[in-house]
């Protein structure tokens, strides 16, 4: 079987950044973002692509507490681990396509959390994804926990 996942970048957070920006190359079909943090804190992860600040993001989520949706907002929002040792996977499908292909994401949270769950979202933006901004809390008001590990993988066409 051919290897289809290739690591693009890994960041281990040090200090107190409120945002982290990733710049994927356009050479893959899909992207997978894996985030692990060891420190408990209670706010959500927000993801924005290509610095698109318009109300183009739609998110639906389901967790052990309740389902919900956020429509017409300026970022995708994911339930962020509210317990230590939480793990998150976010897939960006067909991220490098343009010409009418809106961007979709699917996220899964696991770990020692009261709210394991799944999130799906769409962004009504057909440009290829060239930057991914990560932030925590409303408007990026919180910092990433020290030691958080963020790895971006490229997925080749099967």
HELIX and SHEET records of a PDB file:
SHEET    1   A 8 UNK A   5  UNK A  12  0                                        
SHEET    2   A 8 UNK A 149  UNK A 155 -1                                        
SHEET    3   A 8 UNK A  30  UNK A  37 -1                                        
SHEET    4   A 8 UNK A  86  UNK A  93 -1                                        
SHEET    5   A 8 UNK A 103  UNK A 111 -1                                        
SHEET    6   A 8 UNK A 117  UNK A 123 -1                                        
SHEET    7   A 8 UNK A  57  UNK A  63 -1                                        
SHEET    8   A 8 UNK A  67  UNK A  73 -1                                        
SHEET    1   B 4 UNK A  19  UNK A  22  0                                        
SHEET    2   B 4 UNK A 132  UNK A 136 -1                                        
SHEET    3   B 4 UNK A  45  UNK A  49 -1                                        
SHEET    4   B 4 UNK A  76  UNK A  78 -1                                        
END                                                                             
